[in-house]
């Protein structure tokens, strides 16, 4: 980067630096003010940041002569180029590091078809538009370069803008959001490669240079893997690697990117691949994600988006031909993405609403187009100076992105119910749908059993599984979270004292997760909530919505002592469990951990015998649906124990008397009969699929009342390492009559409470499942 070297060697480098930093600060301040206003209307941050750049740039404030002389100088352009390259390097690496690789693998065909639809239509429309503009603007030189710029401006999708806008709208974890992110990456990589090939003066020489950069990228991927493994093992008792080690990885990344850019190539693909192939386990990745995410989302991307808006100069729209050109290109760009995406989505049988949202998301601009425009030879730009091609393309990029962002936000707000988290139960879920599970721990005591639970699901299902582990940490009542200034940080510290909470539990949890990930290659996404117990459930429920979780597993407030008895923990844990069960927008499981004698991580050395207790009702069906998901695990033996009522003559007489008492009870009885028929059909289907094939064991137990049920439970208490049962939803079942008289923990239900109590003297862990229901007024 010759311009960068010249900029850094000028006689007075302070003024350009001050200008650059002042511009960044101005963008951050103005964008924050815009965001506070626009978020009331549901508009995302990138729109506010681009508008902040427009306000600060030559369109408004920089029209003032003194402001213009301060911000727009010949020397500052070189600094902007260096900073822009570094910023782009960091966020493309972070996009690769945060990429959902399993989803990308299974959706690559779908994303490629959607991206191809937009690209094909974009190329066709781009050819037609470029020919028209060449005639209208009387372009007489560098026609191929002009046509290429126009085609790329219509075709490209800016992946950083798509990622950030989808994340701001709480949309990135949805199938539509992830599909848009993958399709935008494919589209942008195509545009970058196409432009790199089209710029080649000597094709064979450029091919050789390209292969050299590819080998360099592959080599750096290998170096990163080795260094990450070494850093993970070097210090085992710390949460993060040191700042020095972090800077080594950052230096290698930026040095490689600048080296590639020096030869006129775009480094975006290499940076993305370096992030995509970086090891996912260990404290090295955890450190990179934490520090780069903070810097990128709070500083780098806002400044980058602001600089896009800063380049806009609306004065060029005062002339007729540039105005017509910009309007035509904006209309054609929107038409390109909508038509191409609709055709591709129709082929893939994706709904029209999703297709339109995908089309507008893929119409977001602001990355590759401006990079390619900046790489054009100065002689070419001079030849186009009269028509101001640069200004028109920037105008199209800025206006297109603002329009598309506003439209997407409006559609998502208008169709909020359609695009929001689909609240459904496991029982009613699609068999091939992705399972997104969230396991919560209050400390390191229960981490091994929760990882075992994650292992049981992740290694059993053939369908996709995304797992999250959330550490719930109590914030003392007299303390509040605070942000720290940079000079207050010690080596390895973060910008919030939230990291100070959790103590040694955090290190032990991280080490357990890292060991499991390295052994099984199953990725566990970690989250942390630091809050007062009274409000902790709100953070948990918000995370369920944002992560679109299918089922959450909470930790029971009691833990097993060395003598095998159960001892209560903090009351706040129980309160949080109660509130989450009441408000969670998904099914909930409470895990009663008997770590010494109960459930362990399934392995060849530790085969787990698990039983599902079925009495009937919606929660038991949910428990059975949950059990189906672990039945394929090679080291789990699952048994269904079906409790059925043995009717007696007294019960029959009593029932007949109640039926004829009044119509309300008759209707209630009818509902019970419907529920019983659903139970019968569900268990019969389970029997035909899993029991007849020998995959699952089956036992029937006939009982008349709660006393006999309790005796039956005592008989099986030492046979299994884990007992799975529904919380309730059985109505007034005779099989549990009288069992609630000694109920201690109603949140576990009648049967679950007995299994969790010390009176039963069982060695089994217990998993109590509550099915998600749209209206839940109490926990009984």
ZAMARGU-4260 file (C-alpha; in steps of 0.2 Angstrom, whole numbers, plus 5000, padded with zeros to 4 digits):
<rodrens>
0) 5000/5000/5000 | 5011/5014/4993 | 4998/5027/4998 | 4998/5021/5016 | 5017/5022/5017
5) 5017/5040/5010 | 5003/5045/5022 | 5013/5039/5037 | 5029/5048/5031 | 5022/5065/5028
10) 5031/5079/5037 | 5016/5083/5049 | 5006/5067/5052 | 4997/5073/5067 | 4984/5084/5058
15) 4978/5070/5047 | 4977/5058/5062 | 4968/5071/5072 | 4956/5073/5057 | 4953/5055/5056
20) 4950/5052/5074 | 4939/5067/5075 | 4928/5061/5060 | 4927/5044/5069 | 4921/5052/5085
25) 4909/5063/5076 | 4901/5048/5067 | 4900/5039/5084 | 4891/5053/5093 | 4879/5058/5079
30) 4875/5040/5075 | 4871/5037/5094 | 4859/5052/5094 | 4851/5045/5078 | 4849/5028/5085
35) 4841/5034/5100 | 4828/5042/5089 | 4826/5029/5076 | 4825/5014/5087 | 4808/5020/5093
40) 4802/5016/5075 | 4811/4999/5074 | 4826/5005/5063 | 4842/4996/5065 | 4859/5004/5070
45) 4867/5003/5053 | 4854/5015/5046 | 4858/5027/5059 | 4877/5026/5057 | 4876/5028/5038
50) 4865/5044/5041 | 4877/5050/5053 | 4891/5049/5040 | 4879/5058/5028 | 4876/5072/5040
55) 4895/5074/5044 | 4900/5073/5026 | 4900/5085/5011 | 4881/5083/5010 | 4878/5093/5025
60) 4891/5099/5039 | 4906/5098/5027 | 4898/5110/5016 | 4903/5123/5029 | 4921/5129/5022
65) 4930/5127/5039 | 4923/5110/5042 | 4926/5105/5024 | 4945/5110/5026 | 4946/5101/5042
70) 4939/5084/5036 | 4942/5083/5018 | 4961/5084/5014 | 4972/5076/5002 | 4982/5068/5015
75) 4968/5061/5025 | 4962/5050/5011 | 4977/5039/5013 | 4974/5037/5031 | 4956/5033/5028
80) 4962/5019/5016 | 4974/5011/5029 | 4961/5012/5042 | 4947/5005/5031 | 4958/4990/5026
85) 4962/4986/5044 | 4943/4988/5049 | 4938/4977/5034 | 4951/4964/5039 | 4945/4963/5057
90) 4926/4961/5054 | 4928/4949/5039 | 4939/4938/5051 | 4925/4940/5064 | 4912/4935/5052
95) 4921/4919/5048 | 4924/4916/5066 | 4906/4918/5071 | 4899/4908/5056 | 4888/4894/5059
100) 4898/4881/5050 | 4885/4866/5052 | 4871/4877/5045 | 4882/4883/5031 | 4886/4865/5026
105) 4868/4859/5026 | 4861/4875/5018 | 4875/4878/5005 | 4865/4872/4991 | 4850/4883/4995
110) 4860/4898/4999 | 4870/4896/4982 | 4853/4895/4972 | 4847/4911/4980 | 4863/4919/4977
115) 4864/4913/4959 | 4847/4920/4956 | 4852/4937/4961 | 4868/4936/4952 | 4861/4930/4936
120) 4847/4943/4935 | 4860/4956/4941 | 4872/4952/4927 | 4858/4953/4914 | 4851/4969/4921
125) 4868/4976/4923 | 4873/4974/4905 | 4857/4982/4899 | 4859/4997/4911 | 4878/4999/4908
130) 4875/5000/4889 | 4861/5013/4892 | 4872/5023/4903 | 4887/5023/4891 | 4876/5030/4878
135) 4867/5043/4890 | 4883/5048/4899 | 4894/5047/4883 | 4907/5036/4891 | 4921/5034/4878
140) 4935/5026/4887 | 4937/5011/4899 | 4920/5004/4894 | 4923/4987/4901 | 4928/4994/4918
145) 4913/5005/4918 | 4901/4990/4914 | 4910/4980/4927 | 4907/4993/4940 | 4889/4995/4936
150) 4886/4976/4936 | 4894/4974/4952 | 4885/4988/4960 | 4868/4980/4955 | 4873/4962/4959
155) 4883/4963/4975 | 4877/4960/4993 | 4887/4967/5007 | 4889/4953/5020 | 4895/4964/5034
160) 4879/4975/5032 | 4868/4960/5031 | 4876/4952/5046 | 4874/4967/5057 | 4857/4973/5052
165) 4850/4955/5054 | 4858/4954/5071 | 4852/4971/5076 | 4834/4966/5072 | 4836/4950/5082
170) 4834/4940/5066 | 4851/4932/5063 | 4848/4916/5072 | 4832/4913/5062 | 4833/4902/5046
175) 4829/4917/5035 | 4842/4927/5043 | 4856/4914/5042 | 4851/4910/5024 | 4853/4928/5020
180) 4870/4929/5028 | 4876/4914/5018 | 4869/4920/5002 | 4877/4937/5004 | 4894/4929/5007
185) 4893/4919/4992 | 4887/4934/4981 | 4901/4945/4988 | 4914/4932/4986 | 4909/4930/4968
190) 4909/4949/4964 | 4927/4950/4972 | 4934/4935/4962 | 4926/4942/4946 | 4933/4959/4948
195) 4950/4951/4952 | 4950/4941/4936 | 4944/4955/4926 | 4958/4967/4932 | 4971/4955/4927
200) 4983/4962/4913 | 4993/4946/4912 | 4981/4932/4916 | 4995/4919/4919 | 5005/4930/4931
205) 4990/4935/4941 | 4985/4917/4942 | 5002/4913/4949 | 5000/4927/4962 | 4983/4921/4966
210) 4989/4903/4970 | 5003/4911/4980 | 4991/4920/4991 | 4980/4905/4993 | 4995/4895/4999
215) 4999/4909/5011 | 4982/4908/5018 | 4982/4890/5020 | 4999/4891/5028 | 4993/4904/5040
220) 4977/4893/5044 | 4989/4880/5050 | 5000/4892/5060 | 4984/4898/5068 | 4979/4881/5073
225) 4996/4877/5080 | 4997/4893/5090 | 4979/4892/5096 | 4982/4874/5103 | 4999/4880/5111
230) 4990/4895/5120 | 4976/4884/5126 | 4988/4872/5134 | 5000/4885/5141 | 4990/4893/5155
235) 4976/4882/5161 | 4970/4892/5176 | 4965/4908/5166 | 4949/4913/5157 | 4958/4921/5143
240) 4974/4922/5134 | 4985/4937/5138 | 4985/4953/5128 | 5002/4949/5120 | 4996/4933/5113
245) 4980/4941/5107 | 4990/4954/5098 | 5001/4941/5090 | 4986/4933/5081 | 4979/4951/5076
250) 4997/4955/5069 | 4997/4940/5058 | 4980/4943/5052 | 4983/4962/5048 | 5000/4958/5040
255) 4993/4945/5029 | 4979/4956/5023 | 4990/4971/5020 | 5002/4960/5010 | 4988/4954/4999
260) 4981/4972/4997 | 4999/4978/4992 | 4998/4968/4976 | 4981/4975/4971 | 4971/4960/4977
265) 4956/4960/4989 | 4960/4952/5005 | 4942/4949/5011 | 4941/4931/5005 | 4957/4927/5014
270) 4952/4935/5030 | 4935/4927/5030 | 4943/4910/5027 | 4956/4913/5041 | 4941/4916/5053
275) 4931/4902/5046 | 4945/4889/5049 | 4951/4895/5066 | 4949/4882/5079 | 4933/4884/5089
280) 4938/4877/5105 | 4948/4884/5119 | 4952/4901/5127 | 4961/4908/5112 | 4945/4908/5102
285) 4935/4914/5117 | 4947/4928/5119 | 4946/4933/5100 | 4927/4932/5100 | 4926/4943/5116
290) 4938/4956/5112 | 4935/4958/5093 | 4916/4958/5096 | 4917/4972/5108 | 4928/4982/5097
295) 4919/4978/5080 | 4901/4981/5086 | 4904/4996/5096 | 4918/5005/5086 | 4924/4997/5070
300) 4907/4994/5061 | 4899/5010/5066 | 4914/5020/5060 | 4915/5009/5044 | 4896/5012/5040
305) 4897/5030/5044 | 4912/5032/5032 | 4901/5025/5019 | 4888/5039/5022 | 4902/5052/5023
310) 4907/5049/5005 | 4890/5054/4999 | 4889/5071/4991 | 4871/5075/4986 | 4876/5090/4976
315) 4879/5079/4961 | 4861/5075/4961 | 4857/5093/4957 | 4861/5089/4939 | 4848/5079/4928
320) 4859/5065/4921 | 4867/5060/4937 | 4850/5061/4946 | 4842/5050/4932 | 4857/5038/4933
325) 4856/5036/4952 | 4837/5033/4952 | 4838/5020/4938 | 4852/5011/4946 | 4842/5010/4963
330) 4826/5004/4955 | 4836/4991/4945 | 4846/4986/4960 | 4830/4982/4970 | 4822/4974/4955
335) 4837/4963/4953 | 4837/4956/4970 | 4818/4954/4972 | 4815/4946/4955 | 4831/4934/4956
340) 4827/4930/4974 | 4808/4927/4971 | 4812/4915/4956 | 4825/4905/4967 | 4814/4904/4982
345) 4799/4898/4972 | 4810/4884/4965 | 4815/4880/4983 | 4797/4882/4989 | 4801/4896/5001
350) 4786/4907/5006 | 4783/4924/4997 | 4785/4934/5013 | 4802/4926/5017 | 4807/4928/4999
355) 4804/4947/4999 | 4813/4949/5015 | 4828/4939/5008 | 4827/4950/4992 | 4829/4966/5002
360) 4842/4960/5014 | 4853/4954/4999 | 4850/4972/4992 | 4861/4979/5006 | 4877/4987/4999
365) 4892/4995/5006 | 4907/4984/5005 | 4914/4976/4989 | 4907/4989/4977 | 4917/5003/4986
370) 4933/4993/4988 | 4933/4989/4969 | 4929/5007/4965 | 4944/5012/4976 | 4955/5000/4967
375) 4952/5008/4950 | 4968/5016/4942 | 4968/5035/4945 | 4969/5038/4926 | 4952/5029/4924
380) 4944/5040/4937 | 4951/5055/4929 | 4944/5050/4912 | 4927/5048/4921 | 4928/5064/4931
385) 4916/5074/4920 | 4902/5061/4923 | 4907/5058/4942 | 4905/5039/4941 | 4912/5038/4959
390) 4900/5050/4966 | 4885/5041/4957 | 4890/5024/4963 | 4892/5030/4981 | 4875/5038/4980
395) 4867/5022/4974 | 4876/5012/4988 | 4871/5024/5002 | 4853/5026/4996 | 4850/5008/4992
400) 4856/5002/5009 | 4846/5015/5019 | 4830/5010/5008 | 4833/4992/5010 | 4837/4993/5029
405) 4821/5003/5032 | 4810/4991/5022 | 4817/4976/5030 | 4814/4983/5048 | 4796/4988/5042
410) 4792/4971/5036 | 4799/4962/5051 | 4789/4974/5062 | 4773/4972/5052 | 4775/4953/5051
415) 4782/4951/5068 | 4772/4936/5073 | 4777/4927/5057 | 4796/4930/5058 | 4797/4929/5077
420) 4803/4914/5087 | 4791/4900/5083 | 4784/4895/5100 | 4780/4876/5099 | 4783/4860/5108
425) 4795/4846/5104 | 4779/4835/5103 | 4772/4845/5089 | 4789/4850/5081 | 4794/4844/5063
430) 4804/4828/5064 | 4818/4835/5053 | 4819/4852/5061 | 4834/4859/5070 | 4835/4857/5089
435) 4841/4872/5098 | 4844/4868/5117 | 4850/4879/5131 | 4857/4872/5147 | 4859/4883/5162
440) 4871/4881/5177 | 4872/4891/5193 | 4890/4885/5196 | 4903/4872/5191 | 4895/4859/5202
445) 4883/4853/5189 | 4893/4856/5173 | 4898/4838/5170 | 4880/4832/5171 | 4874/4846/5159
450) 4888/4842/5147 | 4882/4824/5148 | 4865/4829/5144 | 4871/4840/5129 | 4881/4824/5124
455) 4866/4813/5125 | 4856/4824/5113 | 4870/4830/5101 | 4877/4813/5098 | 4860/4804/5096
460) 4851/4815/5083 | 4853/4814/5065 | 4845/4831/5063 | 4854/4847/5067 | 4857/4852/5085
465) 4863/4869/5091 | 4868/4869/5109 | 4870/4884/5121 | 4877/4884/5139 | 4872/4898/5150
470) 4881/4902/5166 | 4869/4911/5178 | 4878/4922/5191 | 4870/4931/5205 | 4874/4950/5206
475) 4874/4955/5225 | 4860/4967/5229 | 4871/4981/5234 | 4882/4980/5218 | 4879/4985/5200
480) 4888/4981/5184 | 4900/4994/5178 | 4911/4998/5163 | 4929/5000/5165 | 4940/5013/5157
485) 4955/5006/5147 | 4968/5012/5159 | 4959/5002/5173 | 4962/4986/5164 | 4975/4973/5169
490) 4982/4961/5157 | 4969/4950/5149 | 4954/4960/5157 | 4939/4965/5148 | 4929/4982/5147
495) 4916/4977/5159 | 4917/4971/5177 | 4904/4957/5172 | 4919/4946/5169 | 4924/4948/5188
500) 4908/4938/5193 | 4908/4919/5194 | 4925/4917/5202 | 4934/4900/5199 | 4917/4893/5193
505) 4920/4902/5176 | 4937/4894/5174 | 4931/4876/5178 | 4916/4878/5167 | 4927/4884/5152
510) 4939/4870/5155 | 4925/4857/5155 | 4917/4864/5139 | 4934/4865/5130 | 4939/4847/5135
515) 4922/4841/5128 | 4923/4851/5112 | 4941/4845/5109 | 4936/4827/5112 | 4919/4826/5102
520) 4921/4841/5090 | 4903/4846/5096 | 4903/4865/5098 | 4894/4872/5113 | 4890/4891/5112
525) 4893/4899/5129 | 4883/4913/5137 | 4884/4922/5154 | 4870/4931/5163 | 4875/4942/5178
530) 4859/4949/5187 | 4850/4950/5203 | 4840/4934/5206 | 4823/4944/5206 | 4826/4949/5188
535) 4837/4935/5181 | 4823/4926/5173 | 4820/4941/5161 | 4838/4939/5154 | 4835/4921/5152
540) 4819/4922/5143 | 4826/4936/5132 | 4840/4925/5127 | 4827/4911/5123 | 4819/4923/5111
545) 4835/4929/5103 | 4843/4912/5101 | 4826/4904/5096 | 4828/4890/5109 | 4817/4874/5108
550) 4820/4868/5125 | 4829/4875/5141 | 4836/4864/5155 | 4837/4872/5172 | 4847/4866/5187
555) 4837/4860/5202 | 4840/4871/5217 | 4845/4856/5228 | 4862/4847/5226 | 4868/4830/5232
560) 4879/4829/5248 | 4892/4816/5250 | 4880/4805/5260 | 4868/4805/5246 | 4855/4816/5254
565) 4849/4832/5244 | 4853/4849/5252 | 4845/4865/5247 | 4855/4879/5239 | 4851/4898/5237
570) 4832/4902/5238 | 4836/4913/5223 | 4839/4898/5212 | 4822/4891/5215 | 4814/4908/5213
575) 4822/4910/5196 | 4817/4892/5191 | 4799/4896/5195 | 4799/4912/5185 | 4807/4904/5170
580) 4795/4890/5170 | 4781/4902/5171 | 4787/4914/5157 | 4799/4904/5146 | 4793/4904/5128
585) 4798/4886/5125 | 4797/4869/5134 | 4807/4868/5151 | 4816/4854/5159 | 4822/4854/5177
590) 4837/4843/5180 | 4839/4835/5197 | 4857/4830/5198 | 4864/4816/5208 | 4881/4817/5201
595) 4889/4804/5213 | 4877/4790/5208 | 4866/4796/5194 | 4868/4802/5176 | 4885/4803/5169
600) 4891/4808/5151 | 4887/4793/5140 | 4903/4784/5134 | 4909/4766/5130 | 4915/4765/5148
605) 4899/4772/5155 | 4884/4766/5147 | 4868/4775/5154 | 4852/4766/5157 | 4838/4779/5156
610) 4819/4776/5159 | 4805/4787/5153 | 4790/4787/5165 | 4773/4789/5156 | 4757/4792/5165
615) 4748/4802/5152 | 4745/4821/5148 | 4754/4834/5138 | 4770/4835/5149 | 4772/4816/5148
620) 4771/4817/5129 | 4784/4831/5129 | 4795/4820/5140 | 4793/4805/5128 | 4797/4817/5113
625) 4812/4822/5122 | 4817/4804/5125 | 4815/4800/5107 | 4829/4812/5103 | 4842/4802/5114
630) 4836/4784/5109 | 4849/4783/5095 | 4864/4786/5106 | 4876/4771/5105 | 4879/4772/5124
635) 4861/4774/5130 | 4849/4761/5134 | 4832/4768/5135 | 4816/4760/5142 | 4798/4767/5142
640) 4789/4762/5158 | 4770/4765/5154 | 4760/4767/5170 | 4742/4762/5167 | 4727/4763/5178
645) 4719/4747/5184 | 4701/4751/5186 | 4691/4744/5201 | 4673/4742/5203 | 4673/4756/5216
650) 4681/4768/5204 | 4669/4764/5190 | 4654/4767/5202 | 4662/4784/5208 | 4665/4789/5190
655) 4648/4785/5184 | 4641/4795/5198 | 4651/4810/5194 | 4647/4809/5175 | 4629/4811/5179
660) 4631/4825/5192 | 4631/4840/5180 | 4635/4845/5162 | 4651/4854/5166 | 4659/4838/5173
665) 4653/4829/5158 | 4662/4841/5147 | 4677/4839/5158 | 4676/4821/5157 | 4675/4822/5138
670) 4691/4833/5137 | 4700/4819/5148 | 4694/4806/5135 | 4701/4816/5121 | 4718/4818/5130
675) 4718/4800/5134 | 4715/4796/5115 | 4730/4807/5111 | 4741/4798/5124 | 4736/4781/5117
680) 4740/4787/5099 | 4756/4794/5104 | 4762/4780/5114 | 4756/4767/5100 | 4766/4777/5087
685) 4782/4777/5099 | 4779/4758/5102 | 4778/4754/5083 | 4793/4765/5079 | 4805/4761/5093
690) 4800/4747/5103 | 4796/4734/5090 | 4813/4737/5082 | 4821/4733/5098 | 4829/4750/5100
695) 4819/4755/5116 | 4814/4743/5130 | 4796/4743/5136 | 4788/4739/5152 | 4769/4741/5158
700) 4764/4744/5176 | 4746/4744/5182 | 4742/4753/5197 | 4726/4759/5205 | 4731/4774/5216
705) 4746/4785/5222 | 4751/4772/5235 | 4754/4759/5222 | 4762/4771/5211 | 4775/4776/5224
710) 4778/4758/5228 | 4782/4755/5209 | 4794/4770/5209 | 4803/4763/5224 | 4805/4746/5215
715) 4814/4754/5200 | 4824/4768/5209 | 4841/4760/5208 | 4839/4752/5190 | 4842/4768/5180
720) 4854/4782/5180 | 4841/4795/5174 | 4822/4795/5175 | 4813/4807/5163 | 4795/4812/5168
725) 4783/4825/5163 | 4778/4838/5177 | 4760/4837/5176 | 4745/4840/5164 | 4737/4823/5169
730) 4721/4830/5176 | 4714/4821/5192 | 4723/4805/5188 | 4719/4791/5200 | 4737/4785/5198
735) 4743/4800/5207 | 4729/4802/5220 | 4736/4806/5237 | 4754/4808/5231 | 4753/4827/5232
740) 4749/4827/5251 | 4768/4826/5255 | 4773/4837/5240 | 4788/4848/5244 | 4793/4856/5227
745) 4777/4858/5216 | 4788/4865/5202 | 4793/4847/5199 | 4775/4840/5199 | 4768/4826/5209
750) 4779/4812/5202 | 4795/4822/5200 | 4794/4829/5218 | 4794/4811/5224 | 4808/4806/5213
755) 4818/4821/5219 | 4815/4819/5237 | 4827/4810/5249 | 4813/4800/5256 | 4813/4789/5241
760) 4831/4785/5243 | 4835/4784/5225 | 4852/4785/5216 | 4845/4791/5200 | 4846/4808/5192
765) 4829/4815/5187 | 4824/4826/5172 | 4806/4834/5174 | 4799/4841/5158 | 4786/4855/5156
770) 4778/4857/5139 | 4777/4874/5132 | 4759/4881/5132 | 4752/4897/5125 | 4744/4902/5142
775) 4751/4897/5158 | 4743/4906/5173 | 4751/4896/5187 | 4764/4882/5190 | 4752/4869/5196
</rodrens>
